[in-house]
Amino acid sequence: MSVIEEEAMNIFTRPIVGKLQKEMRNGTTYIVEQERVGTHFFLKRVKQYDTTEYQKNLYKVTVSQDDQLYKSLCAKFQRDGLHCCHVFNITTRKGTTKLPESFIRPRWAIEMDRKLRT
């Protein structure tokens, strides 16, 4: 288990951790085809995987200078509130050991789940 997965287990509900783990696993089916100054990455799919959510084979991920904001061309985070396999591929590549604050949506947090159940 990666350090990001361990941290996620302390922040997110179990179903969200499972989805995050799936995205991390699916991220291994992409390679970085091109990198520009450490802020723009172009990923190419090299292997199909079960339940492929994305039809394109090339995606762009942009990372802020401080490594806190990640944006993928697929816009999964804006749509679902959880980052995609493309972003998790880049966090792994960059050696990220702590979830950036921008990855944490309160609605998926254990704390929010507890509040909603009471």
LOBA-271689 format. One line per 10 residues: number of its first residue (from 0); their letters; for each residue y, x, z of C-alpha. Coordinates in pm, whole numbers. Each point is the difference from the previous one (the first is absolute). Example, Ala and Ser with C-alpha at 12.3 -4.5 7.8 and 13.67 -1.06 7.14 Angstrom:
! residues 2
0) AS) -450:1230:780  344:137:-66
END
This chain:
! residues 118
0) MSVIEEEAMN) 0:0:0  342:136:-93  287:30:247  184:-273:-190  -297:-234:43  -16:79:373  370:-71:39  -32:-321:-202  -275:-120:237  250:19:286
10) IFTRPIVGKL) 271:-187:-191  -155:-255:-235  -244:-285:42  -362:72:-93  10:-190:-333  309:196:-108  -160:331:97  -295:-95:-221  236:-69:-292  183:328:60
20) QKEMRNGTTY) -331:188:1  -96:-166:-328  329:107:-159  -50:356:126  -351:5:-145  117:-142:-333  274:264:-12  -267:263:-57  -61:-143:-348  340:133:-114
30) IVEQERVGTH) 124:352:-65  359:120:-19  60:65:-366  360:111:42  234:74:291  375:33:-17  174:184:284  -229:-151:263  164:-342:-23  -148:-153:-317
40) FFLKRVKQYD) -373:-6:-56  -191:-137:-297  -355:-98:82  -276:-54:-250  -315:-195:73  -308:214:-63  -263:-246:122  -36:-378:16  -81:-150:338  -130:-334:121
50) TTEYQKNLYK) 260:-275:-8  256:208:-190  327:-173:80  213:195:-247  -52:-14:-374  213:296:-104  -135:352:10  331:175:76  231:-68:296  319:154:132
60) VTVSQDDQLY) 58:52:372  344:100:127  47:159:342  332:40:182  120:351:84  -89:-52:367  -352:-131:-86  71:-330:176  24:-241:-292  -270:-37:-265
70) KSLCAKFQRD) 22:-225:-303  -269:-62:-258  41:-151:-343  -264:-262:90  231:-145:274  -290:-92:231  205:77:312  277:-236:-108  -258:-268:-84  -255:39:283
80) GLHCCHVFNI) 171:207:270  -268:271:-20  19:313:-211  -229:50:-297  -263:257:-85  257:191:-209  224:59:302  -292:95:225  -111:252:-262  342:167:28
90) TTRKGTTKLP) 9:-10:382  -334:182:-2  127:249:-259  310:69:210  -208:46:314  163:-289:186  -128:-12:358  214:-284:135  68:-339:-154  362:-14:-109
100) ESFIRPRWAI) 192:-269:187  61:-182:-329  -378:-59:-37  -10:-213:314  65:-370:-54  31:-187:331  -193:-298:-139  -317:213:-27  33:159:344  -236:-63:292
110) EMDRKLRT) 304:-75:215  118:-280:-230  -352:-141:-19  -12:-19:381  338:-178:12  -110:-255:-259  -323:-75:189  177:-77:329
END
